[in-house]
Amino acid sequence: MVSQGATVLTLQEPVVQVRGLTTRFGTNVIHDGLNLDIRPGEILGVVGGSGTGKSVLLRTIIGLLQPAAGDIRVLGRRIKPNGERHGLAQRMGVLFQQGALYSSLTVLENVALVLVEHAKLPRREAEHLAAVKIALVGLPSIAGERYPAELSGGMIKRAALARALALDPEVLFLDEPTAGLDPISAAEFDQLLLTLRNALGLTVMLVTHDLDTLYATCDRVAVLANKRVLTVGPINDVAQTNDAWVQAYFQGPRARAARGDV
């Protein structure tokens, strides 16, 4: 099956546009001339074998890593070679793989901190809005009083998502959001992502290995290989690509189970 929450995409300019991207660490070239577009309102899944630079790509797009060459534009604005993101930081939300919550702060304080630091809100107003975001991601109000160490894996992901949504971003970047979750929690997160995308009109870049997540949420999938995007399109089209890794990934028993094949 393909995403039940798929939107009708328009011919607008891409929300994210990557052209000729080259990234390297020392002499190790990760990407070489990579091109990628993310369309308005879509959930784009990014997959690839180990070492293909999925997370590096995400971190480069949001300006945390500096590319060796290429042009990156988000919401029509260029991400500068030095990672400068003037006017963009508040329009992009990010959920990192481990959640990256501050362990010494409660969930409410974690979310409110973003609003205090970036939106310059008074503490009381920031905490009120933080409570709204916590409720938005399906957490009970009591979760706001707890520290990350007191939460389950699924609750940590939701708390981190609440923080990513604190500034009402237009684009959401997710790095392995269901990693480490049990199947029920992962499925609940997938449905939450679809609900939020549809309700808030978000554009989402999703790095994942989770086939269930790909089939449940993604409008399109991009496969990284040989330092570039090998193919990108609807998941059923991508699954037919004549490539050994793609065939092993999308035609194996786990992929058949994710599709619901008998």
Residue, then its C-alpha position, 0 to 999 in steps of 0.5 A: m500500500v502507499s501512504q493513506g495520508a498522501t496529499v495532492l502535490t502542486l507545481q510550486e517551487p520545491v520547498v527544499q532544493v539541492r543542486g550539485l551538493t558535494t560533502r566530504f570529511g577529509t579525503n572521504v567524499i560522502h556526496d558528489g554532485l547530489n541533486l534533490d527536490i522536496r515538494p510542498g506538503e509532501i513527506l519525502g523518505v530518504v533511504g540508502g545503505s550504510g555509509t551513503g550519507k543520509s543523516v549527513l545530507l539532512r544535517t547539511i540541508i539544515g546548515l549544521l554541516q558545511p558542504a564542499a560545493g553545491d547550492i542548497r535552498v530552503l523555502g527559497r532562501r540559500i543556505k550559505p556555505n558557512g551554514e548561515r541560516h538567517g530567517l530560516a531557523q524558526r521555519m525549520g523543525v528538527l527531530f534528531q535520532q536520539g531526541a537530543l532533549y536536555s536531561s536536566l530539564t523537564v519536558l515542559e522546560n525543554v520545549a519552552l526553552v526554544l520559545v524563550e531563546h528563539a521567539k524571546l517570549p517571557r517564561r510564563e507565556a513560553e511554558h503555556l505554549a509549550a504545554v499546547k505543543i505537548a498536548l498536540v503530539g498526544l502526550p498527557s499534561i503530566a508528561g511535561e513535569r517529567y524528565p527525559a529519563e522518566l519517559s518511555g522511548g515513544m514518549i521521548k520521541r513525542a517530546a522531541l517532536a513537540r520541541a521541533l514544532a515549538l516555533d510552528p515550522e513550515v518544514l520538518f526534518l526527522d532523523e530515524p524517528t522510529a528507531g528503537l521503538d516497539p512496533i506499536s509505538a512506531a505505528e502510533f508515531d507514523q499516524l501522528l506524523l500523518t495527522l500533523r502533516n495534514a493538519l499543519g500543512l508541513t513539508v517533511m524530510l524523513v530519514t529512516h530504515d523503517l519500511d513500515t514507516l516508508y509505506a505508511t507515511c511517505d508520498r515519495v522516496a529517494v534512494l541514496a547510492n554512489k554518492r548521489v540520489l539513485t532514484v526518487g519517486p512514489i515508493n512502488d515505482v522506486a521499488q522496481t528500480n534495477d539495482a541490487w540494493v533496491q531490490a534486496y531492500f524493497q522486495g525482501p520479506r520485510a518489505r512484503a510484510a510492510r506492503g501487506d502482501v500475502 
